[in-house]
Amino acid sequence: MKEDFMLILSEKHLTSLIKKTNEYTVQFGLCLTDSDIHELVLSRRECLSEQQRIEFGESILDKLIFAFCDSDYICQDNYAETIARLQNIFYLYKNESMDELTDDELIDIMRNAFDTECYGSLEYLEETFLEDFARNVRANTRNFIGRYKKNDETI
């Protein structure tokens, strides 16, 4: 019972945080409705359960929103579903890369690949690019590490 109460409080807090992202994303023509936000929060719960993960502290959702909102491949028509899919991809590849990367590192790699090698294709990002990346991480190679740069900083 206490866990249910804590989950409700956590999801209310997350809903509030996501609503606030609209203040920033509106400059890119993107805005999540209350219904979109509700669906994202539910999707988060399902994804965490499916991937057998627990989040402590901040959610990844607002980080994904801020990281991807200025992509040329995201528009209002696909915004909510893209963020939901990116969230699923994120948790899957946190597991697949054996948590060897920080959340921010994985998001940076995802964003860079999404805009460059994947040309906005979520399928290519998930099924090809990140699969290859995670395979290399699991094999303990450094074939991809250092290949991506964000703001002149090697990742």
BAFI-3210 file (N, C-alpha, C; in Angstrom, 3 decimals, decimal comma, padded with zeros to 6 digits):
// residues 155
n [1|2|3|4|5|6|7|8|9|10|11|12|13|14|15|16|17|18|19|20|21|22|23|24|25|26|27|28|29|30|31|32|33|34|35|36|37|38|39|40|41|42|43|44|45|46|47|48|49|50|51|52|53|54|55|56|57|58|59|60|61|62|63|64|65|66|67|68|69|70|71|72|73|74|75|76|77|78|79|80|81|82|83|84|85|86|87|88|89|90|91|92|93|94|95|96|97|98|99|100|101|102|103|104|105|106|107|108|109|110|111|112|113|114|115|116|117|118|119|120|121|122|123|124|125|126|127|128|129|130|131|132|133|134|135|136|137|138|139|140|141|142|143|144|145|146|147|148|149|150|151|152|153|154|155]
n.u [000,818|001,927|003,880|002,320|001,254|003,608|004,374|002,291|002,713|005,267|004,691|002,937|004,671|006,468|004,724|004,240|006,854|007,234|005,222|006,292|008,374|007,258|007,363|009,880|010,111|008,239|009,333|010,358|008,205|006,850|004,708|003,429|000,360|-001,967|-003,006|-001,046|001,108|000,154|000,014|002,754|003,790|002,488|003,537|006,202|006,104|005,302|007,431|009,652|008,954|008,871|011,537|012,706|013,701|014,562|013,939|015,730|015,376|015,540|013,595|014,112|012,677|012,284|014,901|015,277|013,393|014,433|016,872|016,198|014,322|014,969|015,588|015,675|014,134|011,912|008,583|005,524|003,483|004,611|005,769|005,046|004,803|007,344|009,011|008,069|008,846|011,632|012,178|011,614|013,558|015,841|015,817|015,952|018,496|020,109|020,109|021,079|023,633|024,808|024,774|027,076|027,399|026,739|023,542|023,395|025,488|024,544|022,201|023,323|024,727|022,604|021,146|022,974|023,390|020,748|020,228|022,284|023,551|021,207|019,246|016,835|015,384|013,787|013,650|016,039|017,851|017,277|017,285|019,554|021,821|022,139|022,056|024,388|026,207|025,766|026,479|029,216|029,948|029,299|031,100|033,288|034,807|036,257|035,373|033,382|033,397|034,424|034,088|032,038|031,102|030,165|029,645|032,410|033,460|034,678|032,900]
n.v [-001,185|001,238|001,456|001,864|004,397|005,891|005,549|006,876|009,504|009,936|009,752|011,902|014,006|013,642|014,113|016,824|017,833|017,160|018,658|021,187|021,139|021,914|024,674|025,219|023,658|024,699|026,669|025,258|024,452|022,417|020,689|019,022|017,510|017,209|014,650|013,378|013,507|011,975|009,476|009,100|008,853|006,537|004,774|004,846|003,542|000,961|000,290|000,343|-001,790|-003,893|-003,952|-004,562|-002,589|000,019|003,332|005,750|008,790|011,354|011,237|009,823|010,849|013,736|014,454|013,183|014,590|017,244|016,738|015,892|017,635|019,679|018,467|018,079|016,070|015,678|016,525|018,257|016,452|013,891|013,946|013,142|010,326|009,736|010,474|008,654|006,249|006,629|006,597|003,905|002,662|003,711|002,511|-000,197|-000,314|000,558|-001,688|-003,567|-002,600|-003,164|-001,304|000,209|002,754|006,137|007,667|010,141|009,877|007,774|008,963|011,114|009,702|008,400|010,617|011,875|009,833|009,493|011,866|011,895|009,340|007,805|009,372|010,261|007,903|005,789|003,047|002,249|003,319|001,809|-000,971|-001,403|000,510|000,976|-001,649|-002,734|-001,098|-001,793|-004,479|-004,251|-003,012|-005,024|-006,941|-005,877|-004,067|-001,151|-000,027|001,834|003,770|007,038|007,819|009,514|012,863|015,567|018,851|019,284|017,474|014,349|011,328]
n.w [000,000|000,823|-001,145|-003,442|-002,885|-002,867|-005,540|-006,862|-005,936|-007,030|-009,784|-010,069|-009,534|-011,662|-013,810|-013,438|-013,865|-016,572|-017,779|-017,405|-019,216|-021,570|-021,618|-022,560|-024,922|-026,639|-028,220|-030,304|-031,602|-030,343|-028,148|-025,389|-024,668|-021,891|-022,026|-023,621|-021,845|-019,718|-021,009|-021,557|-018,974|-018,110|-020,000|-019,237|-016,737|-017,544|-019,223|-017,496|-015,846|-017,722|-018,598|-016,272|-014,483|-012,163|-011,276|-009,586|-008,003|-010,389|-013,403|-016,643|-018,694|-018,945|-019,528|-021,993|-023,495|-023,459|-024,718|-027,309|-028,421|-030,226|-032,586|-036,097|-037,056|-035,554|-035,103|-034,249|-034,859|-034,524|-032,083|-029,270|-029,530|-030,477|-028,338|-026,435|-027,629|-027,755|-025,039|-024,424|-026,008|-024,805|-022,165|-022,851|-024,057|-021,992|-020,443|-022,351|-022,843|-020,541|-018,456|-018,671|-019,528|-018,577|-017,936|-019,278|-021,137|-022,764|-023,769|-025,198|-027,186|-028,423|-029,389|-031,131|-033,033|-033,937|-035,332|-037,228|-038,405|-038,444|-039,504|-038,362|-038,088|-036,011|-035,991|-037,241|-035,426|-033,107|-033,919|-035,429|-035,215|-032,307|-031,467|-032,621|-031,299|-028,562|-028,681|-029,124|-026,732|-024,916|-025,753|-024,796|-026,245|-027,723|-030,045|-030,773|-028,822|-028,214|-030,763|-031,207|-030,919|-028,877|-028,686|-029,086|-027,300|-026,690|-026,683]
ca.u [000,000|002,826|004,534|001,356|001,201|004,870|004,316|001,378|003,422|006,338|004,109|002,424|005,851|006,943|003,757|004,531|008,130|007,056|004,440|007,200|009,236|006,557|007,815|011,098|009,951|007,330|010,145|010,620|006,897|006,459|003,993|002,738|-000,929|-002,129|-003,187|000,285|001,913|-000,394|000,455|004,197|004,006|002,079|004,529|007,396|005,863|005,314|008,778|010,502|008,589|009,286|013,000|013,103|014,543|014,017|014,534|015,884|015,546|014,944|013,199|014,828|011,784|012,569|016,208|015,057|012,677|015,377|017,930|015,718|013,279|015,389|015,950|014,925|013,316|010,767|007,601|004,402|002,693|005,217|006,510|004,762|005,134|008,801|009,575|007,735|009,702|013,004|012,240|011,710|014,877|016,824|015,866|016,421|019,941|020,805|020,308|021,903|025,018|025,229|024,909|028,450|027,328|025,824|022,331|023,721|026,300|023,676|021,331|024,145|024,992|021,331|020,781|023,918|023,085|019,403|020,293|023,305|023,546|019,863|018,384|015,526|014,715|013,829|013,905|017,479|018,508|017,096|017,561|020,852|022,895|022,359|022,347|025,826|026,903|025,684|027,271|030,604|030,134|029,297|032,338|034,333|035,649|036,131|035,204|032,505|033,688|035,318|033,763|030,992|031,451|029,121|030,278|033,852|033,850|034,578|032,086]
ca.v [000,000|002,379|001,542|002,470|005,813|006,484|005,553|007,955|010,768|010,017|010,022|013,284|014,862|013,491|014,813|018,260|018,112|017,069|019,841|022,339|021,095|022,622|026,069|025,251|023,028|025,478|027,417|024,353|024,071|021,154|020,825|017,806|017,726|016,443|013,255|012,898|013,361|010,809|008,287|008,944|008,372|005,123|004,061|004,746|002,492|-000,322|000,043|000,003|-003,142|-004,816|-004,031|-004,876|-001,497|000,925|004,668|006,469|010,216|011,942|010,397|010,018|011,473|015,145|014,512|012,848|015,710|018,348|016,325|015,635|018,556|020,546|017,654|018,351|014,904|015,606|017,593|018,105|015,260|012,642|014,283|012,294|008,924|009,636|010,501|007,364|005,214|006,880|006,129|002,441|002,349|004,048|001,488|-001,429|-000,270|000,610|-003,102|-004,236|-002,135|-003,578|-000,104|000,702|004,180|006,925|008,060|011,247|009,362|007,038|009,931|011,831|008,777|008,221|011,842|012,050|008,825|009,770|012,969|011,742|008,041|007,223|010,333|010,313|006,602|005,108|001,640|002,085|003,605|000,691|-002,317|-001,524|001,293|000,683|-003,081|-002,856|-000,413|-002,611|-005,693|-003,874|-002,792|-006,351|-007,639|-005,117|-003,372|000,299|000,366|002,991|004,784|008,079|008,121|010,530|014,090|016,523|020,095|019,039|016,580|012,975|010,431]
ca.w [000,000|000,881|-002,450|-004,357|-002,560|-003,334|-007,002|-007,254|-005,696|-008,009|-011,093|-010,048|-009,651|-013,033|-014,659|-013,277|-014,536|-018,015|-018,178|-017,432|-020,403|-022,644|-021,623|-023,373|-026,234|-027,486|-029,190|-031,416|-032,122|-029,715|-026,880|-024,972|-024,015|-020,654|-022,437|-024,015|-020,630|-019,016|-021,749|-021,352|-017,606|-018,108|-020,801|-018,393|-015,742|-018,250|-019,733|-016,350|-015,439|-018,779|-018,624|-014,905|-014,016|-011,158|-011,348|-008,328|-008,275|-011,574|-014,529|-017,889|-019,664|-019,213|-020,182|-023,398|-024,119|-023,677|-025,646|-028,665|-028,879|-031,332|-033,744|-037,327|-037,378|-034,653|-035,281|-033,331|-035,212|-034,050|-030,863|-028,100|-029,807|-030,605|-026,983|-025,813|-028,245|-027,302|-023,659|-024,479|-026,563|-023,773|-021,114|-023,464|-024,283|-020,706|-020,111|-023,359|-022,714|-019,197|-017,626|-018,764|-019,849|-017,760|-018,658|-020,178|-022,248|-023,675|-024,444|-026,190|-028,292|-029,121|-030,119|-032,232|-034,056|-034,454|-036,297|-038,261|-039,081|-038,545|-040,213|-037,723|-038,082|-034,721|-036,263|-037,472|-034,147|-032,178|-034,411|-036,088|-034,607|-030,887|-031,329|-032,886|-030,213|-027,348|-028,917|-028,893|-025,290|-024,266|-026,129|-024,122|-027,213|-027,739|-031,442|-030,936|-027,820|-028,707|-032,147|-031,222|-030,221|-028,557|-028,258|-029,113|-026,218|-027,146|-025,845]
c.u [000,869|003,527|003,620|001,278|002,455|004,901|003,432|002,048|004,518|005,785|003,489|003,577|006,391|006,022|004,008|005,814|007,974|006,246|005,342|008,122|008,591|006,991|009,058|010,840|009,042|008,108|010,505|009,307|006,361|005,799|003,268|001,437|-000,958|-002,289|-001,853|001,129|001,458|000,077|001,958|004,509|003,607|003,081|005,811|007,246|005,955|006,723|009,732|010,225|009,091|010,795|013,589|014,099|013,801|014,707|014,574|016,070|014,837|014,617|014,032|013,989|012,119|013,945|016,086|014,371|013,640|016,447|017,445|014,788|013,694|015,860|015,074|013,968|012,107|009,873|006,433|003,624|003,282|005,909|006,276|005,152|006,637|009,456|009,285|008,641|011,150|013,198|012,395|013,085|015,962|016,946|016,364|017,944|020,745|021,093|021,290|023,369|025,552|025,510|026,333|028,501|026,431|024,590|022,645|024,558|025,436|022,753|022,111|024,424|023,725|020,996|021,692|023,599|021,733|019,452|021,268|023,146|022,145|018,886|016,953|014,777|014,888|014,126|015,410|018,265|018,456|017,645|018,926|021,936|023,160|022,598|023,836|026,644|026,928|026,485|028,750|030,889|030,217|030,567|033,560|035,328|035,403|035,948|034,377|032,857|034,700|035,023|032,761|031,401|030,213|029,831|031,791|034,353|033,644|033,789|032,596]
c.v [001,258|002,582|002,194|003,976|006,521|006,570|006,688|009,305|010,978|010,377|011,411|014,269|014,823|014,225|016,307|018,653|018,119|018,252|021,059|022,321|021,829|024,083|026,237|024,755|023,804|026,287|026,577|023,851|022,785|021,394|019,518|018,173|016,940|014,957|012,633|012,590|012,136|009,519|008,037|008,382|006,899|004,265|003,848|003,599|001,111|-000,690|-000,351|-001,421|-004,165|-005,014|-004,363|-003,858|-000,693|002,262|005,264|007,938|010,627|010,908|010,744|010,811|012,928|015,315|014,193|013,987|016,839|017,988|016,257|016,708|019,446|019,766|018,028|017,220|014,740|016,816|017,315|016,819|013,958|012,796|013,297|010,850|008,731|009,608|009,174|006,258|005,389|006,411|004,611|002,004|002,602|002,929|000,155|-001,419|000,080|-000,821|-003,758|-003,808|-002,363|-002,394|000,449|002,203|004,882|007,235|009,136|010,787|008,622|007,986|010,696|010,959|008,574|009,441|012,041|011,086|009,093|010,827|012,718|010,415|007,473|008,124|010,313|008,994|005,933|003,625|001,398|002,323|002,382|-000,626|-002,494|-000,792|000,896|-000,797|-003,327|-002,249|-001,282|-003,902|-005,400|-003,615|-004,137|-007,130|-006,944|-004,508|-001,884|000,804|001,624|004,112|005,776|008,490|009,268|011,728|014,931|017,740|019,926|018,166|015,150|012,147|009,027]
c.w [000,000|-000,462|-003,474|-004,138|-003,065|-004,865|-007,500|-007,058|-006,732|-009,389|-011,168|-010,207|-011,078|-014,007|-014,612|-013,998|-016,058|-018,530|-018,307|-018,648|-021,574|-022,740|-022,497|-024,798|-027,172|-028,531|-030,414|-032,032|-031,528|-028,372|-026,590|-024,275|-022,704|-020,964|-022,857|-022,788|-019,842|-019,682|-021,571|-019,974|-017,496|-018,872|-020,001|-017,408|-016,394|-018,710|-018,605|-015,888|-016,452|-018,799|-017,253|-014,352|-012,968|-011,357|-009,949|-008,684|-009,550|-012,636|-015,748|-018,893|-019,962|-019,863|-021,671|-024,143|-024,432|-024,707|-027,085|-029,229|-030,046|-032,559|-034,939|-037,670|-036,460|-034,910|-034,335|-033,591|-034,672|-032,694|-029,717|-028,360|-029,968|-029,230|-026,277|-026,350|-027,807|-025,863|-023,627|-024,973|-025,519|-022,739|-021,656|-023,577|-023,046|-020,270|-021,068|-023,297|-021,303|-018,276|-017,607|-019,052|-018,847|-018,594|-019,686|-021,361|-023,263|-024,437|-025,507|-027,407|-029,115|-029,969|-031,329|-033,370|-034,715|-035,560|-037,441|-039,000|-039,315|-039,298|-039,687|-037,667|-036,718|-034,894|-036,445|-036,187|-033,240|-032,707|-035,055|-035,310|-033,161|-030,636|-031,561|-031,747|-028,954|-027,493|-028,662|-027,420|-024,577|-024,572|-025,535|-025,110|-027,107|-029,173|-031,617|-029,967|-028,392|-030,130|-032,262|-030,405|-030,014|-028,011|-028,105|-027,974|-026,698|-026,149|-026,089]
res [m|k|e|d|f|m|l|i|l|s|e|k|h|l|t|s|l|i|k|k|t|n|e|y|t|v|q|f|g|l|c|l|t|d|s|d|i|h|e|l|v|l|s|r|r|e|c|l|s|e|q|q|r|i|e|f|g|e|s|i|l|d|k|l|i|f|a|f|c|d|s|d|y|i|c|q|d|n|y|a|e|t|i|a|r|l|q|n|i|f|y|l|y|k|n|e|s|m|d|e|l|t|d|d|e|l|i|d|i|m|r|n|a|f|d|t|e|c|y|g|s|l|e|y|l|e|e|t|f|l|e|d|f|a|r|n|v|r|a|n|t|r|n|f|i|g|r|y|k|k|n|d|e|t|i]
***
